Amino acid sequence: MKSLARSQSARRRAAATAAFASVGAGILGTHSAEAAIVTIDIGPSGFNIEGVNAGGQNNSSISNFPMSGGGTLGIRYGVRGGSNLYFATNGTNASPSNFSGGVSIGSSFTGTWATNFSPTSYFKYYGDISPNFGANSYLGFRTAQGNYGWMEATWDGTDFQFYSAAYEDVVGAAIVAGDTGSVAVPEIDPNGLASALSLVMGSAAMLEQRRRKRAAVAAAAVTA
């Protein structure tokens, strides 16, 4: 009888411990991982390519874009990739792919990834002119390491402008055009955590109290 009671007690303690761990894990699980997206500073303190026609930097080249070893960003009526920095295009001169916000940019892209300063990613190349890029338009790129990224851009047939950019820091992982990874991460409320733990501990104590009462009743029945 005592051996059985000890066995039941051990099972109850194990169940209480599991419940405690489950609640703790559930609460801590609200700390969802931050999306692995890195925003690119294209302003004056970064690559300085904001403003109309990249702030007047047409015909310039920028090394290590968007990170060290990522490639060379050429600015010429838009963008052109070098040193294994690729831009998504449709394969003909002045045909950069126009990704709408929310569209995935990654290995599923079926167009041409242009590099070596290919004119296929220009907005304008002599007589070849890309269709306009209006609001909510994005260029897609792939770094030398294999990171995918986007650049928000507009093109009206005469002037172009870049507004923001980001890349996925996990090599080979697709990125959604316009996604900056700024997902709200719920904060853990210490009071809520304490209340949940108190609830679990209270339940464990109640189970143990009931076990002792049943054991006492069983013992009394045996001695009667």
C-alpha positions, 0 to 999 in steps of 0.5 A: 500500500505504501509503495503504491502511494509513493508511486502515485505521489511520484506520478503526481509530482511529475505531472505537476512539474510538467505542467509547471514547465509547460506554462513557463514555456508557453509564457516564455514562448511569447518572446517570438524571434525577431525576423532576420531582416537587416535594414540598409541605411541609404541615407547620408549616414549610410550609403547616401543614395537617397534623393532624386537620381540617388542624390546626384550620384549617377555614374558612381560605384559603391563597394561592399553593398549591402554588407562587406563582400556583398558586391558593388552597387553601380548607380547609372539610371538606376542600379547595376550590380557588380562583383557578384551582386545580382539584380532581378531583371526580365533579361533585356536592356532596361528591364528591372523586375518590378516587385510589388510590396508583399511579393516574395523575392528569392530562388523562386524568381524565374527571370534573370539575375543580372550582374557585372554592371549589366544594362538589363537592370538599368531604368534607361539604357540609350533608347531602351527605357523601363516601364515606370515604377510607381508607388509600392515598387521594389527592385530585388537583389541577391548578394555575392553570399546569396542573401536576398534583398529589396530596394524601394524605388520609383522611376517616371521615365526621367528620374529615379529615386530610392526610398528604403532597402533591406536584406535577409541575413540568412543566406538563401532565405527569401525576403518579402518586398517591403518587409523590414522585420519590425514585428512587434515582440510581446513583452513578458509581464512579470505580474502575469508570469508570477500569477501563472506560476502561482496557479501551477504551484497552487494546483500542485499543492491541491493535488498533494493535499487530496492525495494525503486525504485519500491515503489517510482514508485508505490507511484508516480502512486497513486498520479498521 
